[in-house]
Structures are given as C-alpha cells and as structure tokens.
C-alpha cells in the first residue's frame, strides 16, 4: 500500500508543479502604442509599469508585460498579436490600439476589423480582454470622430468584453499633463491614467 501511495504521489507531482508554475506565471499583457509604451518618459514611469508595481504591492500573482510599440497601428498590432499571445500566454489582455489609426485618418472599418480579430484571438486563448478606446480632436470632422468613437463601443458590446471608452479621460482637458508635443502624457500624469485603467481592470482580476 505504501509503495502504491508513493507511486501515485510521484505521478501527481508533475501535475501539481505545472499548476504552481501556471499560477506563478499569470500575467497581464498591455498591448498598445506610444500612450502605453512610455514615450518621452522613463519606461518605469509609464502607467503599465505602475500597474505592475500596484499588483506587486497588493500581493497579486499577476505580473505585467508591456508589449506596446510607439507608432503602432491596429494593422501592425494584428500582425504580431498571435506571436505575443504564444510567447506571453496572458490571463488578461489590455488592448489599447487605435489612436494612430485615427490620427492618420485610416478607415474606421479596417481598424474595427483588426481590433475584432485581436479580441477574438485573445478570447480563443482563454484571456480576458479590456478594450481601451480613444477620442479624436474635433478637427477630424464629426462623421469620422463619431464613427471612430462608436467602433470601440460597438465591438465591446458585440464581443462582450470590458471597455474603457477613453484612455486619457482624466487628463484630457489638462494642458499641463502633456509633453511639449501636446499628444503624450507626462510622467506626472501617469498615476492618474493608471487609476482610470485600474477601475475598469479590477473586475477582470477577480
């Protein structure tokens, strides 16, 4: 009987070890553009880095991997998304792309299709998704800006994923919160962005 128990324990050890490793490697993948990559500031000051620090301080097993690239469009993100999922195997994906599509006036339908592809692929890999939207300045015209804003809402509703409608909402009207280019938030603004993201992200961490 003792030998049988030992044998069964030995068989269970690899399984238990794999569960422990899986729990230890749970991660959040931040997948965005320069607004998430920490453009113009130290990477350690960016809101994804601050998110990692907050999770660590709460004793969470989740870690943060920031795969954001400055200048990235949804087409570029789509092209490398499958590899990112395979490499990092995230439990949660914060998908924060689309700003550069809008600033370049690219077709909204194509942006929405690219985002939908990434959302569906993340869900297929078992990841929970927080879709992060963006607003455009009025000089792009009411038709384009309305279609752009609606794309994120429509996609989140259709795919039943969490939505943060506007990443920069807490600092949108504060000129002092932006670097000299008027586009990218300063280091001092990053904690406000983090708090905004955190409120939308918390339900996905339960």
C-alpha positions in Angstrom: 0.0 0.0 0.0 2.8 2.4 0.9 4.5 1.8 -2.5 1.2 2.4 -4.2 0.7 5.7 -2.4 4.3 6.8 -3.2 3.7 5.8 -6.9 0.6 7.9 -7.1 2.2 10.9 -5.4 5.1 10.7 -7.9 2.5 10.7 -10.7 0.8 13.8 -9.2 3.9 15.8 -8.6 4.4 16.9 -12.3 0.7 17.9 -12.4 0.9 19.9 -9.2 4.2 21.5 -10.3 2.6 22.6 -13.6 -0.3 24.2 -11.6 2.1 26.1 -9.4 4.1 27.3 -12.4 0.9 28.3 -14.2 -0.3 30.3 -11.1 3.1 31.9 -10.8 3.2 33.0 -14.4 -0.2 34.6 -14.7 0.2 37.9 -16.4 -1.4 40.9 -17.9 -0.4 41.8 -21.4 -0.6 45.5 -22.2 -0.8 45.8 -26.0 -0.8 49.4 -27.2 1.0 52.3 -28.8 3.1 55.2 -27.5 0.5 56.2 -25.0 1.2 52.9 -23.2 4.8 52.4 -24.2 6.0 55.4 -22.1 7.0 57.6 -25.0 9.2 60.5 -23.8 9.5 59.3 -20.2 11.3 56.6 -18.4 9.6 53.2 -19.0 9.5 52.7 -15.3 7.3 55.8 -15.0 4.7 54.6 -17.6 1.2 53.5 -16.4 1.8 49.8 -17.3 4.9 49.8 -15.1 3.0 51.5 -12.3 0.3 48.8 -12.7 2.9 46.1 -12.2 4.1 47.9 -9.0 0.5 48.2 -7.7 -0.2 44.5 -8.3 3.0 43.6 -6.5 2.1 45.8 -3.6 -1.2 44.0 -3.2 0.4 40.6 -3.2 -1.1 39.6 -6.5 0.4 36.8 -8.5 -0.3 38.7 -11.7 2.7 40.4 -13.4 2.6 42.9 -16.3 4.2 42.5 -19.6 4.2 45.7 -21.8 4.3 44.9 -25.4 3.3 48.3 -26.6 5.2 50.0 -29.5 5.2 53.7 -30.3 3.6 54.5 -33.6 1.8 51.1 -33.7 -1.5 50.9 -35.7 -4.1 48.2 -35.3 -2.8 46.6 -38.5 0.7 46.4 -37.1 -0.6 45.1 -33.8 -2.7 42.4 -35.6 0.4 41.2 -37.5 2.3 40.4 -34.3 -0.5 39.5 -31.9 -0.6 35.8 -32.3 3.1 35.6 -31.6 2.7 37.8 -28.5 -0.1 35.5 -27.2 2.0 32.5 -27.8 5.0 34.0 -26.1 3.4 35.5 -23.0 0.2 33.4 -22.6 -1.6 36.2 -20.7 -4.6 35.8 -18.4 -5.7 39.3 -19.2 -5.1 41.5 -22.3 -5.4 45.3 -22.2 -5.9 46.1 -25.9 -5.1 49.8 -26.3 -4.6 50.3 -30.0 -6.4 52.6 -32.5 -5.1 56.1 -31.7 -2.6 56.1 -34.6 -5.3 54.8 -37.0 -7.4 57.8 -36.0 -4.6 60.3 -36.2 -3.7 59.1 -39.7 -7.3 59.1 -40.8 -7.3 55.4 -41.7 -10.6 53.7 -42.4 -12.6 53.0 -39.3 -14.0 49.8 -40.7 -10.4 48.4 -41.1 -9.5 49.5 -37.6 -12.6 47.8 -36.1 -11.9 44.6 -38.1 -8.3 44.5 -36.8 -9.4 45.0 -33.2 -12.1 42.4 -33.6 -9.5 39.9 -34.8 -7.3 40.5 -31.8 -10.2 40.4 -29.3 -11.4 37.1 -30.7 -8.0 35.6 -30.8 -7.3 36.6 -27.2 -10.6 35.1 -26.1 -9.8 31.9 -28.0 -6.5 31.7 -26.0 -8.6 32.0 -22.8 -7.6 35.6 -21.9 -10.0 38.2 -20.5 -9.9 41.4 -22.5 -10.1 45.1 -21.6 -10.6 47.1 -24.8 -9.3 50.6 -24.4 -10.8 53.3 -26.6 -9.6 56.7 -27.7 -11.2 60.1 -28.7 -10.1 62.2 -31.6 -9.9 66.1 -31.7 -12.8 67.7 -33.5 -10.7 68.8 -36.5 -11.1 65.3 -37.9 -14.8 66.1 -38.6 -17.9 65.0 -36.9 -18.6 62.0 -39.1 -15.2 60.4 -38.7 -14.9 61.1 -35.0 -18.3 59.7 -34.3 -17.6 56.6 -36.3 -14.2 56.2 -34.5 -15.7 56.5 -31.0 -18.6 54.2 -31.8 -16.2 51.4 -33.2 -14.9 50.7 -29.7 -18.3 50.7 -28.1 -19.9 48.5 -30.8 -17.0 46.0 -30.7 -17.1 45.7 -26.9 -20.8 45.2 -26.9 -20.7 42.6 -29.7 -17.8 40.6 -28.3 -19.0 41.0 -24.7 -15.6 42.4 -23.4 -14.9 45.1 -20.9 -14.5 48.6 -22.3 -12.6 51.7 -21.1 -14.0 54.3 -23.6 -11.2 56.9 -23.4 -7.7 56.2 -22.0 -6.8 59.8 -21.4 -10.1 60.9 -19.9 -8.7 62.0 -16.5 -6.2 64.4 -18.2 -8.0 65.3 -21.4 -8.5 68.9 -20.6 -5.3 69.5 -18.6 -2.7 71.0 -20.9 0.0 70.6 -18.2 -0.5 66.9 -18.3 1.1 66.6 -21.7 4.6 66.8 -23.1 5.7 69.5 -25.5 4.2 67.7 -28.4 0.7 68.0 -26.9 0.0 64.4 -27.5 1.9 62.3 -25.0 1.2 62.4 -21.2 4.0 63.5 -18.8 5.4 61.2 -16.1 3.3 63.1 -13.6 0.1 62.3 -15.4 0.8 58.5 -15.4 -0.7 57.7 -12.0 -4.0 59.4 -13.0 -4.1 57.2 -16.1 -3.3 54.1 -14.0 -6.2 54.9 -11.6 -8.5 55.3 -14.6 -7.4 51.9 -16.1 -7.5 50.2 -12.7 -11.2 50.9 -12.2 -12.0 49.2 -15.4 -9.5 46.4 -14.9 -10.4 45.3 -11.4 -13.5 43.3 -12.3 -11.3 41.2 -14.7 -8.9 40.3 -11.9 -11.5 38.7 -9.6 
